[in-house]
Amino acid sequence: MPKQKRRTFTAEFKKQMAQLYENGKSRAAIVEEYDLTASALVSITE
């Protein structure tokens, strides 16, 4: 089974995700809404 291509995120997208999290949106809600993996979100918000 071939691996999926690794996604890349723009600096603006990362900033937007971090702001959502800092403003109180849960990680689970962000992951679901933006079709991210939990590990991708962690790397963006930390």
N, C-alpha and C positions, 0 to 999 in steps of 0.2 A: 504494500500500500504506500503510495507516494506521500511524502510530507507536504503539508500546506506551506505555501510561500509565507515567509515572515512579513508581517505588516509593519509599516513604518508610520510614524505619526509626526505631523508638523509641530513646530514649537507652539504655534497658536492653539492647536487642538490640545496639546498637553497642558497649556496654561488654563484653558477652558475647563478641562476635567479637574484640575487641581482646585480651581475656584469653586466648582460645584461641590466638591468634597469639603472644602474649608467652610463653605456656607451651610453645611449641615446635611447635604444629600448623602444617603448611605452608599457605601461601595457597591452593595448588591443592586441598588436601583440604577446606578451609573452603568455597571456591567451589563445589566439587562437592556437598558435603553439604548446604549451605544454599541451593542454587540461586541463587547470586549471580553477578554479572559480576565480572571481575577489577578493573575500574575502580571498581565500587561498594565492593569490599573495600578497595582502596587508600585511598579517601576515608574509610572508617571507621577504619582502623588508623593513619592518619597524623595 
